[in-house]
Amino acid sequence: MDADNEIVRCHNTVIELCKTRELNVENLLKTTNDRLESIQGNRFFEIEIDKEHTLLYSTFANLKSKTLESQITDMLKNNKHLKNIIMVIKEEKISPMITKSILNLSTKEGIQIDVFEMHKLLFDISKHFMVPKHEVISDEQEIRNILDKYKLKSPMQLQLILKDDPMARYIGAMPGNIVKITRDSEAGGETIVYRYCIKGSIS
């Protein structure tokens, strides 16, 4: 598959990802295939989703942590309202140094940075027939109703889902969030379960 077609397919998945997160995708839809295919060489390409969310493509073959830190620092200077960066990198795997830089920047600046490898967005995992619907529950009353229903004192008593779970990353779940998972089957009908999002490992 050629690189031009790859970034277009990736962008289509990002649009669906943003819809799942209930973000405005107008600016993403306005970005033409020709514009996407023109993103070549070692560079960043930013598309503002709204004042608090932005999409950042990196086409660096070997992205350095200092280069990334400089880019994100400049973005934050230009937009004081920025809370979430959805970043897509061209490299096959996120390096440990980039992971460390992202963690440091997230902690220091108080923002959420979600990083995806481009090749992993060529197919929209949320559309796979084996993957149930996942969504973050943010309504406080709904959370109280869930705890009352299952006679729980704390969301931490729910079964767990890792922050790095593929669908948790897709919907932007963070540690402390409750994730609602809805599964449909011909035999059993609709089944709903809830998970408490954590970082680390489930032992």
URRABEL-V845876 format. One record per pair of residues at least 4 apart in sequence whose ideal C-beta (glycine too) atoms are under 8 Angstrom apart, sorted by sequence separation. I is the first residue (numbers start at 1). GAP is how many residues later the second one is. D is the distance in whole Angstrom. If there is no record, write none. Layout:
i:I gap:GAP d:D
i:I gap:GAP d:D
This chain:
i:1 gap:4 d:6
i:2 gap:4 d:7
i:3 gap:4 d:7
i:4 gap:4 d:7
i:5 gap:4 d:6
i:6 gap:4 d:6
i:7 gap:4 d:6
i:8 gap:4 d:7
i:9 gap:4 d:7
i:10 gap:4 d:6
i:11 gap:4 d:7
i:12 gap:4 d:7
i:13 gap:4 d:6
i:14 gap:4 d:6
i:15 gap:4 d:7
i:16 gap:4 d:7
i:17 gap:4 d:7
i:19 gap:4 d:7
i:25 gap:4 d:6
i:26 gap:4 d:7
i:27 gap:4 d:7
i:31 gap:4 d:5
i:32 gap:4 d:7
i:33 gap:4 d:6
i:34 gap:4 d:6
i:35 gap:4 d:8
i:39 gap:4 d:7
i:49 gap:4 d:4
i:60 gap:4 d:8
i:63 gap:4 d:6
i:64 gap:4 d:7
i:65 gap:4 d:6
i:66 gap:4 d:6
i:67 gap:4 d:7
i:68 gap:4 d:6
i:69 gap:4 d:6
i:70 gap:4 d:6
i:71 gap:4 d:6
i:72 gap:4 d:6
i:73 gap:4 d:7
i:74 gap:4 d:6
i:75 gap:4 d:6
i:76 gap:4 d:7
i:91 gap:4 d:7
i:94 gap:4 d:5
i:95 gap:4 d:7
i:96 gap:4 d:6
i:97 gap:4 d:6
i:98 gap:4 d:6
i:99 gap:4 d:6
i:100 gap:4 d:6
i:101 gap:4 d:6
i:102 gap:4 d:6
i:103 gap:4 d:6
i:104 gap:4 d:6
i:105 gap:4 d:6
i:106 gap:4 d:8
i:116 gap:4 d:6
i:117 gap:4 d:8
i:118 gap:4 d:8
i:123 gap:4 d:8
i:124 gap:4 d:8
i:127 gap:4 d:8
i:139 gap:4 d:7
i:140 gap:4 d:6
i:141 gap:4 d:6
i:142 gap:4 d:7
i:143 gap:4 d:7
i:144 gap:4 d:6
i:145 gap:4 d:6
i:146 gap:4 d:7
i:147 gap:4 d:8
i:153 gap:4 d:7
i:161 gap:4 d:5
i:164 gap:4 d:7
i:165 gap:4 d:7
i:166 gap:4 d:6
i:167 gap:4 d:6
i:169 gap:4 d:8
i:173 gap:4 d:5
i:185 gap:4 d:7
i:198 gap:4 d:8
i:1 gap:5 d:6
i:18 gap:5 d:4
i:31 gap:5 d:6
i:48 gap:5 d:8
i:49 gap:5 d:6
i:58 gap:5 d:6
i:63 gap:5 d:6
i:89 gap:5 d:7
i:94 gap:5 d:6
i:106 gap:5 d:6
i:116 gap:5 d:6
i:123 gap:5 d:8
i:126 gap:5 d:6
i:137 gap:5 d:6
i:147 gap:5 d:5
i:152 gap:5 d:4
i:163 gap:5 d:6
i:164 gap:5 d:6
i:168 gap:5 d:4
i:184 gap:5 d:7
i:18 gap:6 d:8
i:19 gap:6 d:6
i:39 gap:6 d:5
i:48 gap:6 d:5
i:49 gap:6 d:6
i:76 gap:6 d:6
i:105 gap:6 d:7
i:106 gap:6 d:7
i:125 gap:6 d:6
i:137 gap:6 d:6
i:146 gap:6 d:8
i:147 gap:6 d:7
i:152 gap:6 d:7
i:162 gap:6 d:6
i:163 gap:6 d:7
i:173 gap:6 d:5
i:184 gap:6 d:5
i:185 gap:6 d:7
i:18 gap:7 d:5
i:47 gap:7 d:7
i:48 gap:7 d:8
i:60 gap:7 d:7
i:75 gap:7 d:6
i:106 gap:7 d:5
i:126 gap:7 d:8
i:147 gap:7 d:8
i:150 gap:7 d:8
i:161 gap:7 d:5
i:183 gap:7 d:7
i:184 gap:7 d:8
i:46 gap:8 d:6
i:47 gap:8 d:5
i:105 gap:8 d:6
i:126 gap:8 d:8
i:147 gap:8 d:7
i:150 gap:8 d:8
i:165 gap:8 d:8
i:171 gap:8 d:7
i:182 gap:8 d:6
i:183 gap:8 d:5
i:46 gap:9 d:7
i:89 gap:9 d:8
i:137 gap:9 d:7
i:146 gap:9 d:8
i:182 gap:9 d:7
i:183 gap:9 d:8
i:15 gap:10 d:5
i:18 gap:10 d:6
i:46 gap:10 d:5
i:47 gap:10 d:8
i:58 gap:10 d:8
i:75 gap:10 d:7
i:163 gap:10 d:7
i:182 gap:10 d:5
i:183 gap:10 d:8
i:45 gap:11 d:7
i:46 gap:11 d:8
i:102 gap:11 d:5
i:163 gap:11 d:7
i:168 gap:11 d:6
i:181 gap:11 d:7
i:44 gap:12 d:6
i:45 gap:12 d:4
i:143 gap:12 d:7
i:146 gap:12 d:8
i:161 gap:12 d:7
i:163 gap:12 d:6
i:180 gap:12 d:6
i:181 gap:12 d:5
i:15 gap:13 d:5
i:44 gap:13 d:7
i:72 gap:13 d:7
i:102 gap:13 d:6
i:180 gap:13 d:8
i:181 gap:13 d:7
i:14 gap:14 d:7
i:15 gap:14 d:7
i:44 gap:14 d:6
i:45 gap:14 d:7
i:180 gap:14 d:6
i:181 gap:14 d:6
i:43 gap:15 d:8
i:44 gap:15 d:8
i:56 gap:15 d:8
i:179 gap:15 d:7
i:31 gap:16 d:6
i:43 gap:16 d:6
i:178 gap:16 d:6
i:179 gap:16 d:5
i:11 gap:17 d:7
i:42 gap:17 d:7
i:43 gap:17 d:7
i:98 gap:17 d:7
i:178 gap:17 d:7
i:179 gap:17 d:8
i:39 gap:18 d:6
i:41 gap:18 d:6
i:42 gap:18 d:5
i:161 gap:18 d:5
i:178 gap:18 d:6
i:179 gap:18 d:6
i:28 gap:19 d:6
i:40 gap:19 d:7
i:42 gap:19 d:7
i:56 gap:19 d:8
i:177 gap:19 d:8
i:178 gap:19 d:7
i:11 gap:20 d:7
i:27 gap:20 d:6
i:39 gap:20 d:5
i:158 gap:20 d:7
i:176 gap:20 d:8
i:177 gap:20 d:4
i:27 gap:21 d:6
i:28 gap:21 d:7
i:54 gap:21 d:7
i:94 gap:21 d:6
i:155 gap:21 d:8
i:176 gap:21 d:7
i:27 gap:22 d:6
i:175 gap:22 d:6
i:94 gap:23 d:6
i:155 gap:23 d:5
i:174 gap:23 d:6
i:175 gap:23 d:5
i:25 gap:24 d:7
i:93 gap:24 d:6
i:173 gap:24 d:5
i:175 gap:24 d:5
i:8 gap:25 d:5
i:11 gap:25 d:6
i:24 gap:25 d:6
i:54 gap:25 d:7
i:92 gap:25 d:7
i:23 gap:26 d:5
i:24 gap:26 d:5
i:63 gap:26 d:6
i:85 gap:26 d:7
i:87 gap:26 d:6
i:89 gap:26 d:6
i:91 gap:26 d:7
i:23 gap:27 d:7
i:28 gap:27 d:7
i:44 gap:27 d:5
i:84 gap:27 d:7
i:85 gap:27 d:7
i:87 gap:27 d:7
i:88 gap:27 d:8
i:89 gap:27 d:7
i:92 gap:27 d:7
i:8 gap:28 d:5
i:51 gap:28 d:7
i:54 gap:28 d:6
i:63 gap:28 d:6
i:83 gap:28 d:6
i:84 gap:28 d:5
i:85 gap:28 d:5
i:86 gap:28 d:5
i:87 gap:28 d:5
i:88 gap:28 d:5
i:89 gap:28 d:6
i:90 gap:28 d:5
i:7 gap:29 d:5
i:8 gap:29 d:7
i:46 gap:29 d:7
i:52 gap:29 d:6
i:53 gap:29 d:8
i:56 gap:29 d:6
i:58 gap:29 d:7
i:60 gap:29 d:7
i:61 gap:29 d:7
i:62 gap:29 d:7
i:82 gap:29 d:6
i:83 gap:29 d:7
i:84 gap:29 d:8
i:85 gap:29 d:7
i:87 gap:29 d:7
i:88 gap:29 d:8
i:89 gap:29 d:7
i:168 gap:29 d:6
i:7 gap:30 d:7
i:23 gap:30 d:6
i:51 gap:30 d:4
i:52 gap:30 d:6
i:53 gap:30 d:7
i:54 gap:30 d:8
i:55 gap:30 d:8
i:56 gap:30 d:7
i:57 gap:30 d:8
i:58 gap:30 d:7
i:60 gap:30 d:7
i:61 gap:30 d:7
i:68 gap:30 d:6
i:84 gap:30 d:7
i:86 gap:30 d:8
i:88 gap:30 d:5
i:18 gap:31 d:6
i:48 gap:31 d:8
i:51 gap:31 d:8
i:52 gap:31 d:4
i:53 gap:31 d:5
i:54 gap:31 d:6
i:55 gap:31 d:5
i:56 gap:31 d:5
i:57 gap:31 d:5
i:58 gap:31 d:5
i:59 gap:31 d:5
i:60 gap:31 d:7
i:4 gap:32 d:8
i:7 gap:32 d:6
i:52 gap:32 d:6
i:53 gap:32 d:8
i:54 gap:32 d:7
i:55 gap:32 d:8
i:56 gap:32 d:7
i:58 gap:32 d:6
i:63 gap:32 d:8
i:65 gap:32 d:5
i:69 gap:32 d:6
i:73 gap:32 d:8
i:146 gap:32 d:7
i:4 gap:33 d:4
i:53 gap:33 d:7
i:55 gap:33 d:7
i:57 gap:33 d:8
i:58 gap:33 d:8
i:64 gap:33 d:8
i:65 gap:33 d:6
i:68 gap:33 d:6
i:72 gap:33 d:6
i:76 gap:33 d:6
i:88 gap:33 d:7
i:134 gap:33 d:4
i:68 gap:34 d:8
i:134 gap:34 d:7
i:159 gap:34 d:7
i:161 gap:34 d:4
i:163 gap:34 d:6
i:18 gap:35 d:8
i:63 gap:35 d:6
i:65 gap:35 d:7
i:76 gap:35 d:7
i:136 gap:35 d:6
i:143 gap:35 d:6
i:159 gap:35 d:8
i:160 gap:35 d:6
i:161 gap:35 d:7
i:162 gap:35 d:8
i:163 gap:35 d:7
i:164 gap:35 d:8
i:65 gap:36 d:4
i:69 gap:36 d:6
i:131 gap:36 d:6
i:134 gap:36 d:7
i:135 gap:36 d:6
i:136 gap:36 d:7
i:158 gap:36 d:5
i:159 gap:36 d:5
i:160 gap:36 d:6
i:161 gap:36 d:5
i:162 gap:36 d:6
i:163 gap:36 d:5
i:18 gap:37 d:8
i:49 gap:37 d:8
i:72 gap:37 d:8
i:134 gap:37 d:5
i:136 gap:37 d:5
i:158 gap:37 d:6
i:159 gap:37 d:7
i:160 gap:37 d:8
i:161 gap:37 d:8
i:162 gap:37 d:7
i:158 gap:38 d:4
i:160 gap:38 d:5
i:162 gap:38 d:7
i:134 gap:39 d:8
i:138 gap:39 d:8
i:157 gap:39 d:8
i:162 gap:39 d:7
i:137 gap:40 d:7
i:156 gap:40 d:6
i:162 gap:40 d:6
i:14 gap:41 d:6
i:72 gap:41 d:7
i:125 gap:41 d:6
i:126 gap:41 d:7
i:136 gap:41 d:5
i:137 gap:41 d:4
i:155 gap:41 d:5
i:125 gap:42 d:7
i:136 gap:42 d:7
i:137 gap:42 d:7
i:160 gap:42 d:5
i:136 gap:43 d:6
i:137 gap:43 d:5
i:126 gap:44 d:6
i:135 gap:44 d:7
i:136 gap:44 d:8
i:150 gap:44 d:8
i:125 gap:45 d:6
i:134 gap:45 d:6
i:135 gap:45 d:5
i:134 gap:46 d:7
i:134 gap:47 d:6
i:135 gap:47 d:8
i:133 gap:48 d:7
i:146 gap:48 d:6
i:132 gap:49 d:5
i:133 gap:49 d:4
i:7 gap:50 d:7
i:132 gap:50 d:6
i:133 gap:50 d:8
i:132 gap:51 d:4
i:132 gap:52 d:8
i:116 gap:53 d:7
i:114 gap:55 d:7
i:137 gap:57 d:7
i:114 gap:58 d:6
i:112 gap:60 d:7
i:112 gap:62 d:7
i:18 gap:68 d:7
i:17 gap:69 d:7
i:14 gap:72 d:7
i:14 gap:74 d:7
i:10 gap:78 d:6
i:84 gap:88 d:7
i:17 gap:104 d:8
i:20 gap:106 d:6
i:14 gap:107 d:6
i:17 gap:107 d:8
i:10 gap:108 d:5
i:13 gap:108 d:4
i:16 gap:108 d:5
i:13 gap:109 d:7
i:17 gap:109 d:8
i:13 gap:110 d:7
i:16 gap:110 d:7
i:7 gap:111 d:7
i:10 gap:111 d:4
i:13 gap:111 d:5
i:16 gap:111 d:8
i:6 gap:112 d:7
i:9 gap:112 d:8
i:10 gap:112 d:6
i:12 gap:112 d:8
i:6 gap:113 d:7
i:9 gap:113 d:5
i:20 gap:115 d:7
i:6 gap:116 d:6
i:1 gap:121 d:8
i:20 gap:150 d:7
i:21 gap:150 d:6
i:20 gap:151 d:6
i:21 gap:151 d:5
i:17 gap:153 d:6
